[in-house]
Every structure is written in C-alpha cells, then in structure tokens.
C-alpha cells in the first residue's frame, strides 16, 4: 500500500463531523469538489469504502467509523502539539475547556477557574457543569474532573485526591430523633440522591466491627446533589453527601454529622483526559492549581 496523504484524513474527519461534503467544504474553506475528490482518493488508497452516500446524509461504513475514531485522536494530537510548541514555559494561552459534576464544579472548580483566569489572563476558561458524562473528544474537552468510582474507559485518568461521604441532617431535624447505630436509620426519611447507583442502600463500618448494610426509607429523591443538600438543610430528612459540599455547613452548625463513629465508603477525585501523548501548558497549570487546593 502506498503512503497515505495525511491531509485526506482531516478532510474525511471533517466530512463525518459536518455530515455532508458541502458543510465540510465550508468549514475547511475549500470547494466541495476538492473535498469529495480527496475523500474518494483516500478510499482508493485504502481500497475500502468509508462512506455510504444517501439522498439526505452521508453515513460512515463500519471501516469509516473505526477510521474516524482514530482520526479524531490523531488530529487532536496535532492540534495540541501546535499549541504546545506555540506556548512558552511562562505563558498560558488559548481556551481551557473543563467538565465536572454539578456539585464539584460549582463548589470547587468555579472558584479555582476564577483564580486561574486571574493568574493567566491570556487563557480563557469554559466550564461544562453537568452530572451527565460528557463526550470529551466530541466536545473538545481538555480535561474532566470526575468524582466517585471510575468505570473502565479508553480515556486516561489520574487520581488526585479522595473525599468522604457523610451522613448528615439539619440541626432541627437531628434534634428530634435519636440514632445510635446504623440500623436506627431504616425508619428515618432519606433525601435520596438519584444520581447514585444505589441511593437507598448504604454500608457503614466502625473499627473492627462487621460492616452494617442498611436500606433506608425514601422521603423523596432528587437527581441533583446540590438540590439534595438544600432539601436536607430545609429539614427533609437525612442524606449522604460528600465532605467538600457539607464541611462549611457542619462548621456553622446548620448540619449535624449523624453517626460520626461510623464510616461510609470513600471515593476518588480523578482528572480524566482524552487519549494524548502530552498536555498543553494550560492543562498542566490548571491541574497543578487544583491539586494544590486539594492538599490545602
């Protein structure tokens, strides 16, 4: 097989992303005929059909989908290489795109992003705050902060910290009940976090005691961790929330740590990257700032 013209990979990837030769030509700033010709030559070089042409839209073949997935990574590496070469060691520039969950993004990342902008004014920041898992490659996200337990992934991940889960209730709610052991919780209303896989079942451990697993009663469930916090502060029941979300309310006395001698499972704080061989300065500097915050 003759060497592949790598420019044609960029043309092909743009056609898939744009959905047509016409829109791809507009993005690339060239004619539709040139784009069509280059993709046809790529198919000839590979001796494989990459696109199925219909009257309404172009669809990739199975080979086309596989090639497109690799092209996205290759082109991203090229973009990052150009960006890294163009950045000096002392200047961070461009736009940093970060995704995170609602609670961690609002409480932790938003203030850090503000300080990052103050330190590196030549670099913009875009935060994508959502409890849904965002496609990093498709949305051109530089890094994602994921809190909890990671599933198997083709992405690159680095654990940079941990968090505790804490059973809490509002001060007034806690004053009206008595809880001495995990089993006492089964009769209490729970403000359940529907974002979690098993929001009603919790395992508690203490010293050398056997773990105690309790299935709690639902008061109501909410698919937003910050909203679970607000409902708990309003006296809706007990809730399990991460330490970074409740530490200030515990110190203020607005929330009470229930069963403080018993521990719930801890989780990890991870930086997740799209697959790449190196990171631009804007990414390494932001992660460094986040890790400093976690250590403090």
Long-range contacts (C-beta under 8 A, 24 or more apart in sequence): 1-45, 1-46, 1-47, 2-45, 4-42, 4-45, 4-46, 5-38, 5-41, 5-42, 5-45, 7-38, 8-38, 8-39, 8-41, 8-42, 8-45, 9-42, 9-67, 9-71, 9-74, 9-75, 10-71, 10-75, 11-35, 11-38, 11-39, 11-42, 12-38, 12-39, 12-42, 12-50, 12-64, 12-67, 12-68, 12-71, 13-68, 13-71, 13-72, 13-75, 15-39, 15-51, 15-58, 16-58, 16-60, 16-64, 16-68, 19-57, 19-58, 20-57, 20-58, 21-58, 72-137, 72-138, 73-137, 73-274, 73-275, 73-276, 76-137, 76-140, 76-274, 76-276, 77-276, 77-277, 80-276, 80-278, 80-279, 80-280, 81-278, 83-280, 84-278, 84-280, 84-281, 87-280, 87-281, 87-282, 89-281, 91-120, 91-122, 91-281, 92-120, 92-122, 92-123, 92-281, 92-282, 92-285, 93-120, 93-122, 93-123, 93-282, 94-123, 94-124, 94-280, 94-282, 95-123, 95-124, 95-125, 95-126, 96-123, 96-124, 96-125, 96-126, 96-142, 96-282, 96-283, 96-286, 97-125, 97-126, 97-128, 97-139, 97-140, 97-141, 97-142, 98-125, 98-126, 98-127, 98-128, 98-141, 98-142, 98-143, 98-144, 98-145, 98-286, 99-127, 99-128, 99-129, 99-130, 99-134, 99-136, 99-139, 99-141, 99-143, 99-144, 99-145, 100-127, 100-128, 100-129, 100-144, 100-145, 100-146, 100-147, 101-129, 101-130, 101-131, 101-145, 101-146, 101-147, 101-195, 101-225, 102-129, 102-130, 102-131, 102-224, 102-225, 102-226, 103-147, 103-225, 103-226, 103-229, 103-242, 103-244, 103-245, 104-145, 104-147, 104-242, 104-244, 104-269, 105-129, 105-145, 106-226, 107-244, 107-245, 108-145, 108-244, 108-290, 108-293, 109-145, 109-290, 112-286, 112-289, 112-290, 112-293, 113-286, 115-289, 116-285, 116-286, 116-289, 119-285, 119-289, 120-282, 120-285, 123-282, 131-195, 131-223, 131-224, 131-225, 136-272, 136-273, 136-274, 137-274, 141-274, 142-273, 142-274, 142-280, 142-282, 142-283, 143-271, 143-272, 143-273, 143-283, 143-286, 143-287, 144-271, 144-272, 144-273, 145-269, 145-270, 145-271, 145-272, 145-290, 146-269, 146-270, 146-272, 147-242, 147-267, 147-268, 147-269, 147-270, 148-267, 148-268, 149-267, 149-268, 150-268, 150-270, 150-272, 153-272, 154-275, 155-272, 155-273, 155-274, 155-275, 156-272, 156-273, 156-274, 156-275, 156-276, 157-270, 157-271, 157-272, 157-273, 158-270, 158-271, 158-273, 159-268, 159-269, 159-270, 160-269, 160-270, 160-271, 160-287, 160-290, 160-291, 160-294, 161-268, 161-269, 161-291, 161-294, 162-266, 162-267, 162-268, 162-269, 163-242, 163-243, 163-244, 163-266, 163-267, 163-268, 163-269, 164-242, 164-243, 164-263, 164-264, 164-266, 165-240, 165-241, 165-242, 165-243, 165-264, 165-265, 165-266, 165-267, 166-240, 166-241, 166-242, 166-243, 166-246, 166-250, 166-257, 166-264, 167-202, 167-238, 167-239, 167-240, 167-257, 167-258, 167-259, 167-262, 167-264, 168-232, 168-238, 168-239, 168-240, 168-241, 168-246, 168-249, 168-250, 168-255, 168-256, 168-257, 168-258, 169-232, 169-237, 169-238, 169-239, 169-255, 169-256, 169-258, 170-232, 170-233, 170-234, 170-235, 170-254, 170-255, 170-256, 171-253, 171-254, 171-255, 171-256, 172-235, 173-235, 173-236, 173-237, 173-238, 174-256, 174-258, 179-258, 179-259, 181-212, 181-259, 182-212, 182-214, 182-259, 182-262, 183-212, 183-214, 185-214, 185-216, 185-238, 185-258, 185-259, 186-214, 186-215, 186-216, 186-217, 187-217, 188-216, 188-217, 188-237, 188-238, 189-217, 189-218, 189-219, 189-236, 189-237, 189-238, 190-216, 190-217, 190-218, 190-219, 190-237, 190-238, 190-239, 191-219, 191-220, 191-221, 191-222, 191-228, 191-231, 191-232, 191-236, 191-237, 191-238, 191-239, 192-216, 192-218, 192-219, 192-220, 192-221, 192-222, 192-228, 192-239, 193-221, 193-222, 193-223, 193-225, 193-228, 193-239, 193-240, 193-241, 194-221, 194-222, 194-223, 195-223, 195-224, 195-225, 202-240, 202-264, 203-264, 203-265, 204-259, 204-262, 204-263, 204-264, 205-262, 205-263, 206-261, 206-262, 206-263, 212-262, 240-264, 242-267, 269-294
